[in-house]
Amino acid sequence: MTSNSNRGVHALGTVTIGGDLVVGRIGFGAMQLTGPKVWGEYPDRDGGIALLKEVVEAGIKFIDTADVYGPHTNEILIHDALHPYPDDLVIATKGGFVRGGPDYKDWDAVGNRVYLRQCVYTSLRRLDLDRIDLYYLHAPTASDAPFEQQVETLAELQQEGLIRHIGLSNLTAAQLRAAQTIVDIAAVTAHYNVGVRIGAELLDAAERVGIPFSPWHPAAIPRDHTAARFKSVLQPIANKYGATVQQIALAWQLHRSHIMLPIPGTTNIAHMAENVAAASVSLTLTEVEAITNLVTDVGSDK
Ligand SMILES: NC(=O)c1ccc[n+]([C@@H]2O[C@H](COP(=O)([O-])OP(=O)(O)OC[C@H]3O[C@@H](n4cnc5c(N)ncnc54)[C@H](OP(=O)(O)O)[C@@H]3O)[C@@H](O)[C@H]2O)c1
């Protein structure tokens, strides 16, 4: 199961974004291909380019990035590694989030119309695209423009042909409902994994309307005082399938819902191949429930 096999990519079907972009259910999150604390250039440029080429070679059809990763360096690395892009590769990027410097905690959201328009135009330039397949508003928390106005700006950019499909990141279920009264939302993304269920209500809302939900940090496993409890459930399942606990965490995501589009991130080609192979692990209902029940208080995002 930990072998370098791409046969698993479509083993549990595909996910369709916006009715016309069909991708395998395991994507790739490119954020780690930046400098320390997601700031600056990835130090091993040749290694980063080789990894991105392997991502495509392994059959992955969905890459998640953002203008703020680096900032900018992540989109540029993807361009340098993969342009001209394969026809069936979907690159999702995001805008509306800014860094105040290399301190990871120094960040903010900006959502005014002119800034978001600049974000889209400059991502297009860096990625050398005429249109971005999936463009996410990175966070709904900007204080310089109402959330609805930010969605309207993306709708305007879509009408102008610069965005194919609109996505929203780190929002609540209520915000998804509000946005859908303005324009079609094609996908959402939020923090959700075996130990963190921040996106749980959003997942339910996305399931109801049938749009992809892309969990970020999808294979992360708690390393705090709860680690032993998670390991006690995940490790025996991993042993049974000859898999790693990260593979079981990803397989669980795929079994949780047919709309899941996890985007595991790695700087390691062997790990990337393992993440792809996780799609071929077929868990029992009891195993899925045991992992789901590791977190009982999923809270409310309303
Ligand atoms: N929308 C948002 O606000 C938001 C926020 C955060 C992230 N994201 C997106 O979500 C993506 C995923 O998050 P992430 O990049 O932090 O990655 P992740 O999926 O949370 O995992 C990253 C860590 O797990 C390790 N890892 C990955 N695969 C593994 C495997 N098979 N076995 C063992 N270890 C493994 C990596 O180390 P190695 O490098 O050594 O493999 C790395 O330390 C990001 O790239 C980004 O695109 C979005």
The ligand as an SDF file (V2000), in Angstrom:
LIG
                    3D

 48 52  0  0  0  0  0  0  0  0999 V2000
   -7.5410   27.5180    2.4610 N   0  0  0  0  0  0  0  0  0  0  0  0
   -6.6640   27.7030    3.4400 C   0  0  0  0  0  0  0  0  0  0  0  0
   -6.7640   28.6390    4.2420 O   0  0  0  0  0  0  0  0  0  0  0  0
   -5.5340   26.7370    3.6010 C   0  0  0  0  0  0  0  0  0  0  0  0
   -4.7700   26.7410    4.7780 C   0  0  0  0  0  0  0  0  0  0  0  0
   -3.7120   25.8330    4.8960 C   0  0  0  0  0  0  0  0  0  0  0  0
   -3.4350   24.9580    3.8500 C   0  0  0  0  0  0  0  0  0  0  0  0
   -4.1860   24.9900    2.7140 N   0  0  0  0  0  0  0  0  0  0  0  0
   -3.9220   24.0780    1.5940 C   0  0  0  0  0  0  0  0  0  0  0  0
   -3.9230   22.7660    2.1060 O   0  0  0  0  0  0  0  0  0  0  0  0
   -2.7650   22.0890    1.6290 C   0  0  0  0  0  0  0  0  0  0  0  0
   -2.4090   20.9820    2.5930 C   0  0  0  0  0  0  0  0  0  0  0  0
   -1.8430   21.4920    3.7670 O   0  0  0  0  0  0  0  0  0  0  0  0
   -0.2920   21.2650    4.0520 P   0  0  0  0  0  0  0  0  0  0  0  0
    0.5060   21.6180    2.8370 O   0  0  0  0  0  0  0  0  0  0  0  0
    0.0450   21.9290    5.3290 O   0  0  0  0  0  0  0  0  0  0  0  0
   -0.1610   19.6960    4.1200 O   0  0  0  0  0  0  0  0  0  0  0  0
   -0.7640   18.6260    5.1020 P   0  0  0  0  0  0  0  0  0  0  0  0
   -1.5900   17.7650    4.2220 O   0  0  0  0  0  0  0  0  0  0  0  0
   -1.3700   19.2340    6.2920 O   0  0  0  0  0  0  0  0  0  0  0  0
    0.5350   17.8360    5.5210 O   0  0  0  0  0  0  0  0  0  0  0  0
    1.7640   18.4680    5.6800 C   0  0  0  0  0  0  0  0  0  0  0  0
    2.7230   17.6690    6.5400 C   0  0  0  0  0  0  0  0  0  0  0  0
    2.4730   16.2710    6.4820 O   0  0  0  0  0  0  0  0  0  0  0  0
    3.6140   15.5870    5.9960 C   0  0  0  0  0  0  0  0  0  0  0  0
    3.1210   14.5370    5.0970 N   0  0  0  0  0  0  0  0  0  0  0  0
    2.4190   14.6900    3.9470 C   0  0  0  0  0  0  0  0  0  0  0  0
    2.1310   13.4860    3.4130 N   0  0  0  0  0  0  0  0  0  0  0  0
    2.6490   12.5600    4.2560 C   0  0  0  0  0  0  0  0  0  0  0  0
    2.7000   11.1440    4.2590 C   0  0  0  0  0  0  0  0  0  0  0  0
    2.1450   10.4260    3.2810 N   0  0  0  0  0  0  0  0  0  0  0  0
    3.3440   10.5200    5.2840 N   0  0  0  0  0  0  0  0  0  0  0  0
    3.9210   11.2250    6.2650 C   0  0  0  0  0  0  0  0  0  0  0  0
    3.9130   12.5640    6.3230 N   0  0  0  0  0  0  0  0  0  0  0  0
    3.2860   13.2290    5.3280 C   0  0  0  0  0  0  0  0  0  0  0  0
    4.4710   16.6170    5.3310 C   0  0  0  0  0  0  0  0  0  0  0  0
    5.8290   16.3630    5.4770 O   0  0  0  0  0  0  0  0  0  0  0  0
    6.7310   15.9630    4.2010 P   0  0  0  0  0  0  0  0  0  0  0  0
    6.9200   17.2070    3.3970 O   0  0  0  0  0  0  0  0  0  0  0  0
    7.9830   15.4570    4.8030 O   0  0  0  0  0  0  0  0  0  0  0  0
    5.9740   14.9060    3.4570 O   0  0  0  0  0  0  0  0  0  0  0  0
    4.1310   17.8850    6.0990 C   0  0  0  0  0  0  0  0  0  0  0  0
    4.9280   18.0040    7.2480 O   0  0  0  0  0  0  0  0  0  0  0  0
   -1.7310   23.2120    1.4790 C   0  0  0  0  0  0  0  0  0  0  0  0
   -0.6620   22.8370    0.6570 O   0  0  0  0  0  0  0  0  0  0  0  0
   -2.5690   24.3120    0.9180 C   0  0  0  0  0  0  0  0  0  0  0  0
   -2.6520   24.1510   -0.4850 O   0  0  0  0  0  0  0  0  0  0  0  0
   -5.2350   25.8510    2.5820 C   0  0  0  0  0  0  0  0  0  0  0  0
  1  2  1  0
  2  3  2  0
  2  4  1  0
  4  5  1  0
  4 48  2  0
  5  6  2  0
  6  7  1  0
  7  8  2  0
  8  9  1  0
  8 48  1  0
  9 10  1  0
  9 46  1  0
 10 11  1  0
 11 12  1  0
 11 44  1  0
 12 13  1  0
 13 14  1  0
 14 15  2  0
 14 16  1  0
 14 17  1  0
 17 18  1  0
 18 19  2  0
 18 20  1  0
 18 21  1  0
 21 22  1  0
 22 23  1  0
 23 24  1  0
 23 42  1  0
 24 25  1  0
 25 26  1  0
 25 36  1  0
 26 27  1  0
 26 35  1  0
 27 28  2  0
 28 29  1  0
 29 30  1  0
 29 35  2  0
 30 31  1  0
 30 32  2  0
 32 33  1  0
 33 34  2  0
 34 35  1  0
 36 37  1  0
 36 42  1  0
 37 38  1  0
 38 39  2  0
 38 40  1  0
 38 41  1  0
 42 43  1  0
 44 45  1  0
 44 46  1  0
 46 47  1  0
M  CHG  2   8   1  16  -1
M  END
$$$$
